[in-house]
Amino acid sequence: MTANLIIEAGLKLFTQHGYEGASLADIAKEVGIHKSSIYTHFKKKEDLFLAVFDYAMSDYREHLKLLLATIQHDSIEDSLYKILCNVGQYYNQSAEKVVFQKRFLLFPPSFLQDEMKSRFAFFDDSLIQMLFTIFKERTPEAEFHSHEVKGWLNAYSCVLDGLFSHMVYYGNVGFDEKVNSIWKLYWGGIQHSTLRSNSPSK
């Protein structure tokens, strides 16, 4: 329980003040414990920071799992569209986690850069795999092309990232319009690619 409170306090103070600006003493004060108590759960500041990073990243993955369960009977098109629309809702309830991610993925502590890249790559791969199942489970086997789907999902991942960036910079202003504009281009591209791949050879 105390470890979770320390992580929550770390999330708040690291986001507000950066890695160097957030001291363990300040984090302990935020929780209402002595600084020495932090070492019961985390050997050093670096370990706490990485625990906060993992917490912030995994929160959206768990959120997406719950969302996928509610749309498991929807079409591929409706599912992907709803996930994009849901970005705004998730940000509004978890803004601090998203801002933390953006800040430290762009400007990580230099000595943790490689470790954070590795952890983010694992997280990103897990998201892609979750989205991959939408196509695999809802596409007739004869029409399913793994390499093509992975390409669509790489593009989709970039769209998700762009929408989260929009929420960080602009909030809800213009969000729905941006989703609809992006969606028309994205889904239109998939349809064009599918039609082209299924057209008879000349």
Buried (B, 14 or more C-beta within 10 A) or exposed (E): EEEEBBBBBBBBBBBBEEBEEBEBEBBBBBBEBEEEEBEEBBEEBBEBBBBBBBBBBEBBEEBBEEBBEEBEEBEBEEBBBBBBBBBBEBBEEBBBBBBBBBBBBEEBBEEBEEBBEEBBEEBBEBBBEBBBEBBEEBEEEEEEBEEBBEEBBEEBBEBBBEBBEBBBEEEEEEBEEBBEEBBEEBBEEBEEBBEEEEEEEE
